[in-house]
Amino acid sequence: MKLLLTALTLFSLTTKAPATVNPPVKERTTTVATRQSSFPRNVNWIIAYFPGLPMVSLNWPGTTYPGIGPIQVIFQGTTYTVDPSNVSYLLMPGITISANTNYTMKIAGVNYYFRWDGSSGQCTITGHD
């Protein structure tokens, strides 16, 4: 009997209550809607003309478009390729334009319409399609 009491005492000291197991935590996924920029329509393009050279330049804030890759710019039948994530301008030397005349420059497949007023260096972009 003493042996049985000793065994029961030892058993009660070494037996632990079952551990409480919490159910696994479910991973939460969050979907965030992102708006894709409409390149090149949302770009602050600047078209300038320098009649003394003659030269047309296309400028933009180049540091805000990383990873866009090379794009084509077509003006007066000449195609230029430029990477807007690495440079912030395109110079088109040897081009002459006339004051108060409507012109079209195709930038990455979008037609931009502009005109030069004959006095300032910057042209006015009148729209795009």
Contacts in CASP RR format, 6 or more apart in sequence:
PFRMAT RR
TARGET T0000
AUTHOR 0000-0000-0000
METHOD contacts of the structure
MODEL  1
MKLLLTALTLFSLTTKAPATVNPPVKERTTTVATRQSSFPRNVNWIIAYF
PGLPMVSLNWPGTTYPGIGPIQVIFQGTTYTVDPSNVSYLLMPGITISAN
TNYTMKIAGVNYYFRWDGSSGQCTITGHD
39 65 0 8 1.000
39 68 0 8 1.000
39 108 0 8 1.000
40 71 0 8 1.000
40 107 0 8 1.000
40 108 0 8 1.000
40 109 0 8 1.000
40 110 0 8 1.000
41 110 0 8 1.000
41 128 0 8 1.000
43 60 0 8 1.000
43 61 0 8 1.000
43 65 0 8 1.000
43 84 0 8 1.000
43 107 0 8 1.000
44 60 0 8 1.000
44 61 0 8 1.000
45 58 0 8 1.000
45 59 0 8 1.000
45 60 0 8 1.000
45 107 0 8 1.000
45 112 0 8 1.000
45 125 0 8 1.000
46 58 0 8 1.000
46 59 0 8 1.000
46 60 0 8 1.000
46 122 0 8 1.000
47 56 0 8 1.000
47 57 0 8 1.000
47 58 0 8 1.000
47 59 0 8 1.000
47 105 0 8 1.000
47 112 0 8 1.000
47 114 0 8 1.000
47 122 0 8 1.000
47 123 0 8 1.000
47 125 0 8 1.000
48 56 0 8 1.000
48 57 0 8 1.000
48 59 0 8 1.000
48 121 0 8 1.000
48 122 0 8 1.000
48 123 0 8 1.000
49 55 0 8 1.000
49 56 0 8 1.000
49 57 0 8 1.000
49 97 0 8 1.000
49 116 0 8 1.000
49 121 0 8 1.000
49 123 0 8 1.000
50 56 0 8 1.000
50 57 0 8 1.000
50 121 0 8 1.000
51 96 0 8 1.000
51 118 0 8 1.000
53 93 0 8 1.000
53 94 0 8 1.000
54 93 0 8 1.000
54 94 0 8 1.000
54 95 0 8 1.000
54 96 0 8 1.000
54 97 0 8 1.000
55 91 0 8 1.000
55 92 0 8 1.000
55 93 0 8 1.000
55 94 0 8 1.000
55 95 0 8 1.000
56 75 0 8 1.000
56 92 0 8 1.000
56 95 0 8 1.000
56 97 0 8 1.000
57 89 0 8 1.000
57 90 0 8 1.000
57 91 0 8 1.000
57 92 0 8 1.000
58 73 0 8 1.000
58 82 0 8 1.000
58 89 0 8 1.000
58 90 0 8 1.000
58 92 0 8 1.000
58 105 0 8 1.000
58 107 0 8 1.000
59 88 0 8 1.000
59 89 0 8 1.000
59 90 0 8 1.000
60 84 0 8 1.000
60 88 0 8 1.000
60 89 0 8 1.000
61 88 0 8 1.000
62 84 0 8 1.000
62 85 0 8 1.000
62 87 0 8 1.000
62 88 0 8 1.000
63 88 0 8 1.000
65 84 0 8 1.000
65 85 0 8 1.000
66 85 0 8 1.000
67 85 0 8 1.000
68 83 0 8 1.000
68 84 0 8 1.000
68 85 0 8 1.000
69 83 0 8 1.000
69 84 0 8 1.000
69 85 0 8 1.000
70 81 0 8 1.000
70 82 0 8 1.000
70 83 0 8 1.000
71 81 0 8 1.000
71 82 0 8 1.000
71 83 0 8 1.000
71 84 0 8 1.000
71 107 0 8 1.000
71 108 0 8 1.000
72 79 0 8 1.000
72 80 0 8 1.000
72 81 0 8 1.000
72 106 0 8 1.000
72 108 0 8 1.000
72 109 0 8 1.000
73 79 0 8 1.000
73 80 0 8 1.000
73 81 0 8 1.000
73 82 0 8 1.000
73 90 0 8 1.000
73 105 0 8 1.000
73 106 0 8 1.000
73 107 0 8 1.000
73 108 0 8 1.000
74 80 0 8 1.000
74 105 0 8 1.000
74 106 0 8 1.000
75 92 0 8 1.000
75 95 0 8 1.000
75 103 0 8 1.000
75 105 0 8 1.000
75 106 0 8 1.000
76 95 0 8 1.000
76 103 0 8 1.000
78 92 0 8 1.000
80 90 0 8 1.000
80 92 0 8 1.000
82 90 0 8 1.000
97 103 0 8 1.000
97 116 0 8 1.000
98 116 0 8 1.000
99 116 0 8 1.000
99 117 0 8 1.000
99 118 0 8 1.000
99 119 0 8 1.000
100 115 0 8 1.000
100 116 0 8 1.000
100 117 0 8 1.000
100 118 0 8 1.000
101 115 0 8 1.000
101 116 0 8 1.000
102 113 0 8 1.000
102 114 0 8 1.000
102 115 0 8 1.000
102 126 0 8 1.000
103 113 0 8 1.000
103 114 0 8 1.000
103 115 0 8 1.000
103 116 0 8 1.000
103 123 0 8 1.000
104 111 0 8 1.000
104 112 0 8 1.000
104 113 0 8 1.000
104 114 0 8 1.000
105 111 0 8 1.000
105 112 0 8 1.000
105 114 0 8 1.000
106 112 0 8 1.000
110 128 0 8 1.000
110 129 0 8 1.000
111 128 0 8 1.000
111 129 0 8 1.000
112 125 0 8 1.000
112 127 0 8 1.000
112 128 0 8 1.000
113 125 0 8 1.000
113 126 0 8 1.000
113 127 0 8 1.000
113 128 0 8 1.000
114 123 0 8 1.000
114 124 0 8 1.000
114 125 0 8 1.000
114 126 0 8 1.000
114 127 0 8 1.000
115 123 0 8 1.000
115 124 0 8 1.000
115 126 0 8 1.000
116 123 0 8 1.000
116 124 0 8 1.000
117 123 0 8 1.000
117 124 0 8 1.000
END
